[in-house]
Amino acid sequence: MKLIRGRVLLLLLIILSGSVMNACSADVIQNILPEGRESESVPIDENKQKAETPRADTKQIAPPPEPQEISTGKYAYDHLTEEERVVYDEMLTAILNHDEKIKLSTTDLDLMRRAYTAVCGDYGGLFWVEGYVFTRYTKGEELVSLEFAPKYTMTVEERQNTQIQIDEIVGAWLAGITINHTDYEKAKYVYELLALNTEYVQDVEDSQNIISVFLRQQTVCQGYACAVQYLLNQLGVQSVIVSGVALGEAHAWNLIRLDGEYYMDATWGNNGYRNREGLETSFIDYNYMAMTTGEMLMGHVPDEGLELPTCTAVTNNYYRKEGTWIETWEPEAMGAILSDAWMQGRVVTLRFADDFLKKQAFRYFIEEGFIADYCNGITEVNYIEDDMWKEISFCFN
């Protein structure tokens, strides 16, 4: 989960002296007008899609293409100002068209950065671009234009071939779910899909995009977050990538919309424990599938770059939805849950409404051994106790 932040490498500002002219076309700025030109490269931060680094130079200012307004309904896009949306559309259109560079309709660097961060949040599938280079053109001391040049990692042909490979894998992965399933079922399916099919590996190639997930099945948090956004988008569920810090390290996760808004961190969906033979055994940890803001803040601190809602909905919380949320002392009902998991040989987690209930269940089923009344033939109990989440996980696998 450790993400290596990129560094800002400053380029020397080139200032030429000379007379000031009224015209400021691209040709005039380049060839006649004494100019100030500063180029700066902004790549994807090693594990987050924002940061500023290398440098490059450019020779021409191309007019912006006619922007495509295709992002209405995307979370980050809908939370921008009108001017920011225009620049967002210009950038996204250039990236989708694989344009070398364009002249933006703004000269505001902060606005440009906010727009690009929003593009990256809304579109987890832009695997062929890794940051951008921007160039500022000045007339005397006046900033007259701002150029945007995406940093492509492959040619158009390579991008098309990679997309074909990704489409094939995604088609196979999503074969077990349809657009007609509920949003909860779609979110759970994607969460489980990534937990079961993707391994967290640092320094894997293409770890900052979906190539690492679908073609290598190894990635880091940025890859997980991009894949969640990409897959849920295929299923018609709104989501956006959230960047910030988790456990003191740079991290990425998602905000998703089901009946309400929830936070999902698929990176932490694959958990594990050592069984009685001392072997590492994995299981899906559903704590991070549909979190409220309060639950998310127990381990995550989002950046301030994206306006985020206060998520309070609990209807689609996994434990409530699956019947393992315990609000009252009903040992027979809990025993039935444990019996079912025991017969299936799987991990089951009971989450309790308060510490008293949790301690009561622990004493009854584990210390006093009444679990044997519900799990025929059981001779020992492997369990994980989690005080922060008020949970007991019974590991029958």
N, C-alpha and C positions, 0 to 999 in steps of 0.2 A: 504493500500500500504506500510505500514511500515513493514520492514523486520528486524528480529532480528538477528544480526550477531553472529556467533559462536565465541568462543575464543580458542586460542591456549594454550593447557595445556601441559607443557613440562614433558617428562618422564626422570627420572634419567638415565644417561648413565652408563651402567655396564661395567667396564673394569677389566679384569682378567690378572694377570701377569704370565709370563712363557716363555718358549723357543719358537722360531719361527721355523716353519716347512715349507718345500717347497710346500707340497700338500695343497689344500684348497677346498676340496670337502665339501658337506653339512655335512657329517658324521664327517669329520676331524674337521671342524670348531666347531661343536657342542660338540663333545665328547673328542677330544684330544687337539686341538689347543687352547691355551689361547685366548679368543676372546673378542672383544668389540661388543656389540649388543645394538642397540637403536631402540625401537619400538615407533611408533607415529601413532595416529589415526586421520584421516582426514574425518570428516562427511560433509554432506551438510550443508552449512551455513543456519541459520534458514529460510532465504527466498532466498538464492542464492545457486547454486550448486558449491560452492567452499568455503573453509575455513578449518581451522585446529583445532582439539580438542582432546577428550579423549586419551586413550592409551591402547594398548593391547600387549601381548607378543606372540611369535610364537616359534615353536619347530623345524620345518624342512623347508628346502628350496626345493620346488618342481621345476623341470625344467619347463620352460614355454611351454604351449601347442603350437601346430602348429598354428600360428596366422591366422585368417581369414581376407583376404583382401576384405572386403565387403563395404567399405566406400568411394570408389572413387566416386566423384560427391557430397559428403557431404561438406558443406562450410568450417567448421572448419578443417576437415581432409585435404582438398586440400590446406589449407594455412599453413600447418606444413612443417618442414624440413623432409627429408627422414628418418633421425634417429628418429624424433618425431613420424612419422607415424608408424614406426615399433613398438614402445612402445605403441602407441594408439591401434594398432591391437592386441597386446598381452593383454592389459587390457580389451578391448572390448570382445575378445574371452573368457577370463576367466569369465567375468560377464555373458555372454550369456550361457556359459557351467555350470554356478553356481559352478565354481571351488573354493575351499577353499582358496588357495593361490598359487602364482607362483613366480618364480625367473625372474626378468626383465632382459632385455638385456642391460640395462644401470645402472650406479651407480650415475647418475646426478639427484639430487633431483628436481632442477628447471625444467629440461626436463620432469621428471615424472609428475610434477604438471601441466605443460602446456598440456601434452598429456591427462591427466585425465579431465581437464577443457574442452578440445576440444571434448572428448567423450560425456560429459554431454551436451555440446552445440548442438551436432549433433543428439543426441538420447533422445528425451523427454519422451520416453516410458519405461525407465529403472526403473520401480516403485518398484522393489524388492531389490534395493541396495541403501544404504544411506551413501555415503562416503567410506573410505577405511582405512586400517591400513598398514603402511609400516615399514619394519624393515631393518636396516642397519647392515651388518656384516663386521667386520674389522679383519685384520690379522696384529697384531702389531698396527701401526698407519695408515695402508693402508686400504681403503674401498674396499672390494673385491666383495661384492654382495648386491643387493637390492631386498627385497621381497615385493610383493604386495598382499594384502588380502582384497578383497571387503567385506564391512560390509552389510550382507544381513539382511533384516527385516522379512523374511519369508522363509519357506522351499520350496523345488522344487515343491512339491505337492500343497502347498498354492499358489505359484506363478502361476501354471498352472490353478488352479481353478479361481483365480482372473483374469487371462488373458481371460478366457472364458466369465466371466461376462462383462469385458470391451469390448470384441469383440461384444457381443450382443448389448450393448448400442451404441457403435460406428456405428455398422451396421444400427441401427435404425436412428441415427442422420444423417448419410450420405446418407440416402435413397433418399433425394431430389436433389442429385448432382451426376454427373458421371465423369469419367476420361476424357470424351469427351468435357466437358464444357471448356470454356476459363479459363486461369489462373486467370484472374480478377474475373470471376464469382465464382471460387473456393475460392479465398481469401475472397471475400465479404460474401459468404455463411458461411464460418468458423467463420468469425468475428461476423456476426449476430447470429449464432448458440450459441456461447459462451456468447454473451451479453444477449440473451433471456433465456438461460437455466442454467446459472451459477451465483451464488451470491458471492460477495466478503465478506468473513467472516474470521476474524482473529482467530488464534488458533484452527481452525478446524483440525480434525485428517487427517493425510496424506496430509497436505496442500502443501508439497514440491514436490508432484508428481501427476500423472494423476488420481490416485484413487479418490482423493477428487473431481475432476471435473466430471468424468463419473459415479461414484457410489454414490457420495454425493451431487453433484451439488452445492458445496460450496468450495471455495478455496481462495488463495491469489495470488499475481502476479506470483510467481514461478510456481504454478499450471496452471495458464492461459498460460504462455509462453510454458510450456511443452506440454500442450494440443494443442496449435497452431502448434507447430512443428510436433507433432504426427499426427494430422488430415491432415495437408497439405501434409505430407509425404505419407499418404494413397492415396491422390489425385494426386501424382506425381509433387508436387510443392516444390522446394527447400526452406528450411528455417533453421535458426539456432537461438538458444537462446542467447540473449545478456544480460549481467549483468552490473549493474552500479548503479547510483543514480538518483532519480527523486524527485524533490521538497525537496531536502535535506535528503531523506531517501533511504535506499537500495532498489533496484527495479530490475525487470527482464522484458524483452520484447523480440521482435523478429526482425530479419532481414529476409525478404522474397524476392524471385526472381520472378518477373512477366515478363513484357517486359524489364524491368531493375530491379534494386534493390531498395527496399523500406523498411522502418521500420514500424512495426505494434505493437501496444500496446493494446491487447485485454482487459487488466485490466480496461482501461479507456473507453471502448466501451459502457458501460452502464451508462448513465447520467440521471439526473432527475430535476424536478422543482416542485414547489407547484402551483396547479391549483387554480381557484377562490374560491373553497371550502376549500382551505388550505391543501388539500391532496397531498402527494408526488406522482408525476406521472413520470414514467420512459420513456426514449426514447433512441434510439441508437445514439451515438455520433460518426460520421464517421471521425472526425478530425484525429484520430489515426490509421486509417485502412491502409493507404499507404502514409507514410510521407517521405519527402526528409530529407537529413541530416540537413539542416537548420531548418526545422520544428521540427525535433526530438530534436535538441539541445535547442529549446525554453523551454523544460521542463525536458530533460534527459541529463545525462552525463555518457557515457559508460566507463567501466573499460578499461584498456590498455591491458588486457590479450589476447584479440582477435583482430586480424587485421581486421578492418572494412573499407568498401569502402565509398567514398563520393557519396551519392545517390542524383542524380539531375533529374531523370526521373519524368515526371508528367502525362504521357499519361494515366496511370491507377489510377490517383487521383480520388477519389470518386466523387467529385463535377464536375470535367471536364467530367467524364464518364457518369454521370447521368443528365447532362445538367443544373446544378444549379450553375455553375461558371459564374459570371457576369463580362464581360469585357467592355461592352458598355451600354449606357443608352437606354434601350428598355423596357419601362413600360408595353407594351402589352405582350411581351414575359414573363416578370416576373409575370404579372398578371395571365397569363395562368397557370404558375407553381403553384401559390398560389390557384387558383380556383380548380385545380385538387386535391391538398392536402386537401383543405377545404371539398370537396365533399367526399373524402375518410376518413376524420376525423383523419388525421395523422400529425406528425411534419414534416416540411420541412425547410431546412436551405439553405439560399442563401449566397454564399461566393463571396466577391467582390475583384476585382483586385486592388483597391486602396480605401483609406478612403473617397475620394470625392464621389465616386459612392455609397458607403455604406450610407453616410450621406444624399445623394440625395434620395435614396430609402426610408430611414427611414422617411424623411420629407414628401415624397409623399404618401406612403402607410399608415403610422401610424399617423403622426401629422396632415396631411391634410385629412386623412380618405378615400383616394381613393381606399383602399383595398375593400370597400363596393361595388365598381363597378365590382369587380371580384368574390367576395365571397357573393353570394346572401343570405340575411338574417342575416349576421353577425352583432352583436351588440357591441361586445367588442373584443379586440385583446390581446391575451396572447403571449408574445414574449420574447426572450432572446437575448440580444445584446452582442456580443463578440468582443471587440476592438482588441485583440491580433491576432485573426484569421480573422478579418474584415468580420464578419458574423452577420446575423440576422436570428434567428430561429423563425418561426411562429408555435405556438403550438395549433393545431386544434384538438388534441385528448382529 
